[in-house]
Each structure stands twice: as C-alpha cells, then as structure tokens.
Amino acid sequence: MNIFYKVTIALTIAALGAVLIVLSKGLEHTGPYTLAFFVLLALSLRASPKTKSFAYTALIFGAAAMALYYPAFFISYGSFKYATLIIPLIQLIMFGMGTSMHYHDFLGVLKSPGGIIIGVVSHFIIMPLLGFSIATLSVKLTGMPAEIAAGIVLIGCCPNGMASNVISYLAKANLALSVTITSISTLLSPVLTPFLMNLLAGPLIKIDPWAMVTDIFKMVMIPIALGVLFSSVAKERSGWLKRIMPIISMGGIIGIIIIITAAGRDSLLKVGLLLAVLVLLHNIGGYLLGFWSAKALGMDERDCRTIAIEVGMQNGGMAAGLAKAMGKIATLGLAPVIFSTFMNITGSLLASYWHKKKPAPGRKAALQSATEQ
C-alpha cells in the first residue's frame, strides 16, 4: 500500500472521529465532517482490489448526505429548478447503455431462449408483486404515505439496469445471458412497466399509463436506439465513447440522487429509516426469489446466479425519471433513489461472495464428466 492510501485511511478515521465528537452538539453540525468522511472513505476503498468496487457506493452515500445537509443548494438556482435536469441525465445514461449494446446481444435469444424467457418473466413477476406486497402492507400497518409507498411498486415494475451486467461479470455468472435479459426487459418496458404500474399501484396513486408509455420512449427507448445506431455506424471509432460513458453515467446517477434527495428531504427524514428497510427487503427478496425460482426450474448454478442478479437489480434511474415526469419527484422518487443506493452495496457484496465460489457444474457438464470417467 502506497503512502497516499495510508494518508487517506488515516484521514478517514480522523473524519469519523470528528463526526462522533461533533455529534454531541447536534446532528446538524456534523455536515462537513460527514462529507469529508465519505469522500475520504471512497479514496481509501480504492487501496485494495477487494474493496475497490465499494468506492462508488461511498460516493453515493456522500452525495445523499450532502443533499440532506444542504438541500437549498440543489433545489434551484434563481428560477431554474435542478429537477429539470433529471430527464436529460436519464437520456444521457440510456444513450451510454445503447453504445454498449450490439445486435449480437439479441442473437442470444435464438441460441438459448429458455434462460432468457425465465429471466424476463421472473423479473416482471417477482419484483412487481413483491413491491406491491411490501407497499400495501407498509401503508396499512405503518401509515406510510401512499405516494411514497407507490415508489416501491414503481421500482419493482421497471426493467433491469446495466449495473446488473457488471455484477454478473464479477459474480462469475452468465454474462451473455445477463446482457440479453437486460436488453429484452428494457425493450419490453414501454408496454409492461405502465401496465403493471397501473394494475398494482392504481389503488395507491393515480396513474396515466399512456403518458408513462410516452415518457419511457422519450427517456429510454429513443436514447438507447441512438446509442446503438451511433455505435454501429462509428464501429471502432466509438471506442473512446464506450470508455468514458460509464464514468459519465455514474456521474449522472450521482447527480440524480442529489437532486431527488434534496427535493424529498422532508419526506425522507420522516420515513427514511422505514423506507430503507422496506427497500432493502425488496432488493434482497428479489435476489432470493430469483435464484430459487431458477433453481426450481432446473437451471444450473451459473445461470441461477444470473437470474438472481437480473431479478434483484432494477433501473433506478428510469424509475426516478418517471417519478419526475409525473410531477412527484419528492415522494414517488424516494424509493428508487434508496433502492439504487442499496442495490450497489448488496450487489457488490453478492458478487464478492460468489466470485470466491466456483459455480457447480450444470447437469449437462456433470453427465459429460461422468460419461468420460
């Protein structure tokens, strides 16, 4: 470990100590020290390959903390409201997603349709129904505002995000299957997301499914199509764009989190802890139900890992954009932001755990090995 990381680790510990000391004067006085802690923690986590993947998550927590401590800076500048930037940021992220796609990704449907059908169907059944169950119970048992609870349903009705592909790669899952499921679920989202949202969240909040279809095309499908087109036309010359778009996308996600957290600060302070628990339950429940449903259908462990990740990880940016389009960013948009934050943590932990464990061989591989012996 070089001297730079030794210094950042020492400063991280010092910043945490400062937070604990100043905390006695009141939580509102800990802002600068909390921000310093998360920034320094992000730098320190990069010191080891085992912790490097958590650096971005630390930055996300720092961004959310900054918005909670100083919301006025991230709501508006004069007459310009920063929430206006959410949809353009989503479009930029989706364009980047498009540049990483190729028509070869979709050829996987013809080669192994079974795994893709199971993955897509499981995703659009498990997460919406699980989100609906959690949201309904939270309203009835805890009195959570219906609009905030509906955000749990919204994140459940959205397709997978590109983060699931990265996690699948790290978890030694089936990356080709992961990319194809993400692509297909995204292509189906203009139909399935509005339908499921209207069906399940209708009792909690007024939904205009046709407006949602339009918003999804505008925010997701058109930018992705432009990204695929650009990548196909530019070919080798688009390599530089593929290298910088993940960085730009990560910056865009942080920007969205800051804007939504600042806008929904008052609501978040009231139900933040409860909402965090419910969203975490939704996320982990998706992993578990996805894995064991695939296992029950006879898929090998490598593909089961893929289905678990594809079911449990959602496109939080798209959900946030839809909440903004509906004019409910400060309520409906809170669950997607919290989900995106925790999804990065749980996904990284799951990938780290599975990376150390070699997937058990599938039935075909096991039979072939037994025959050869």
ZIKAGI-V744586 format. One record per backbone hydrogen bond with DSSP energy under -1.0 kcal/mol. NH is the residue of the N-H (numbers start at 1). CO is the residue of the C=O. E is the energy in kcal/mol with one decimal. If there is no record, write none. Layout:
BEGIN
NH/CO/E
NH/CO/E
END
This chain:
BEGIN
6/2/-1.6
7/3/-2.1
8/4/-2.3
9/5/-2.4
10/6/-1.9
11/7/-2.6
12/8/-2.2
13/9/-2.1
14/10/-2.1
15/11/-2.7
16/12/-2.3
17/13/-2.3
18/14/-2.2
19/15/-2.1
20/16/-2.2
21/17/-2.1
22/18/-2.8
23/19/-1.6
24/21/-1.0
25/22/-2.1
26/23/-1.2
29/26/-1.7
30/27/-1.7
34/30/-2.7
35/31/-2.4
36/32/-2.2
37/33/-2.2
38/34/-2.1
39/35/-2.2
40/36/-2.5
41/37/-2.5
42/38/-2.2
43/39/-1.8
44/40/-2.6
45/41/-2.5
47/44/-1.9
52/48/-1.5
54/51/-1.8
55/52/-1.6
58/54/-2.0
59/55/-1.8
60/56/-2.0
61/57/-2.2
62/58/-2.2
63/59/-2.5
64/60/-2.5
65/61/-2.5
66/62/-2.3
67/63/-2.0
68/64/-1.9
69/65/-2.5
70/66/-2.5
73/70/-1.1
74/71/-1.8
77/80/-3.0
80/77/-2.0
82/75/-1.6
84/81/-1.9
85/82/-2.2
86/83/-1.4
89/85/-2.2
90/86/-2.4
91/87/-2.6
92/88/-2.1
93/89/-2.3
94/90/-2.7
95/91/-2.1
96/92/-2.0
97/93/-1.9
98/94/-2.1
99/95/-2.0
101/98/-1.5
105/102/-1.9
109/106/-1.4
111/107/-1.2
112/108/-2.6
116/112/-1.0
117/113/-2.9
118/114/-2.5
119/115/-2.4
120/116/-2.8
121/117/-2.6
122/118/-2.5
123/119/-2.1
124/120/-2.2
126/122/-3.0
127/123/-1.1
129/125/-1.7
130/126/-2.7
131/127/-2.5
132/128/-2.5
133/129/-2.4
134/130/-2.4
135/131/-2.6
136/132/-2.7
137/133/-2.2
138/134/-2.1
139/135/-1.9
140/136/-2.1
141/137/-3.2
142/138/-1.6
144/138/-1.5
149/145/-2.3
150/146/-2.4
152/149/-1.6
154/150/-2.4
155/151/-2.2
156/152/-1.4
157/153/-1.5
164/161/-1.4
166/162/-1.3
167/163/-2.3
168/164/-2.3
169/165/-1.9
170/166/-2.2
171/167/-2.2
172/169/-1.1
173/168/-2.7
175/173/-1.2
178/174/-2.3
179/175/-2.8
180/176/-1.9
181/177/-2.5
182/178/-2.4
183/179/-2.2
184/180/-2.8
185/181/-2.8
186/182/-1.9
187/183/-2.1
188/184/-1.9
191/188/-1.5
192/188/-2.6
193/189/-1.5
195/191/-1.5
196/192/-3.0
197/193/-2.4
198/194/-2.4
199/195/-2.2
200/196/-2.9
201/197/-2.3
204/201/-1.4
205/201/-2.4
212/208/-1.8
213/209/-2.0
214/210/-2.0
215/211/-2.3
216/212/-2.4
217/213/-2.1
218/214/-2.4
219/215/-2.9
220/216/-2.9
221/216/-1.6
222/217/-2.6
224/220/-2.2
225/221/-2.6
226/222/-2.4
227/223/-2.2
228/224/-2.7
229/225/-2.5
230/226/-2.7
231/227/-2.5
232/228/-2.3
233/229/-2.5
234/230/-2.9
235/231/-1.8
237/234/-2.0
238/235/-2.0
239/236/-1.4
242/238/-2.0
243/239/-1.4
244/240/-1.6
245/241/-2.4
248/244/-2.4
249/245/-3.2
250/246/-2.2
251/247/-2.2
252/248/-2.4
253/249/-2.4
254/250/-2.1
255/251/-2.2
256/252/-2.3
257/253/-2.4
258/254/-2.3
259/255/-2.3
260/256/-2.6
261/257/-2.4
262/258/-2.3
263/259/-2.2
264/260/-2.4
265/262/-1.1
268/264/-2.8
269/265/-2.4
270/266/-1.0
271/267/-2.1
272/268/-2.0
275/271/-3.2
276/272/-2.4
277/273/-2.0
278/274/-2.4
279/275/-2.7
280/276/-2.2
281/277/-2.2
282/278/-2.1
283/279/-2.5
284/280/-2.8
285/281/-2.4
286/282/-1.7
287/283/-1.6
288/284/-2.4
289/285/-2.7
290/286/-2.2
291/287/-2.5
292/288/-2.5
293/289/-1.9
294/290/-1.7
295/291/-2.1
296/292/-2.2
297/293/-1.1
298/295/-1.6
299/294/-2.1
304/300/-2.4
305/301/-2.4
306/302/-1.5
307/303/-2.6
308/304/-2.4
309/305/-2.2
310/306/-2.8
311/307/-2.3
312/308/-2.4
313/309/-1.7
315/159/-2.2
316/314/-1.5
319/315/-1.7
320/316/-2.4
321/317/-2.3
322/318/-2.2
323/319/-2.1
324/320/-2.1
325/321/-2.4
326/322/-1.6
327/324/-1.6
328/323/-2.6
331/328/-1.2
332/328/-1.4
333/328/-1.2
334/331/-1.3
337/333/-1.3
338/334/-2.3
339/335/-3.0
340/336/-2.5
341/337/-1.7
342/338/-2.5
343/339/-2.9
344/340/-1.4
345/341/-1.1
346/342/-3.0
347/343/-2.4
348/344/-1.6
349/345/-2.3
350/346/-2.7
351/347/-2.5
352/348/-2.3
353/349/-2.2
354/350/-2.6
355/351/-2.3
366/362/-2.5
367/363/-2.6
368/364/-2.4
369/365/-2.2
370/366/-2.2
371/367/-2.2
372/368/-2.1
373/369/-1.5
END
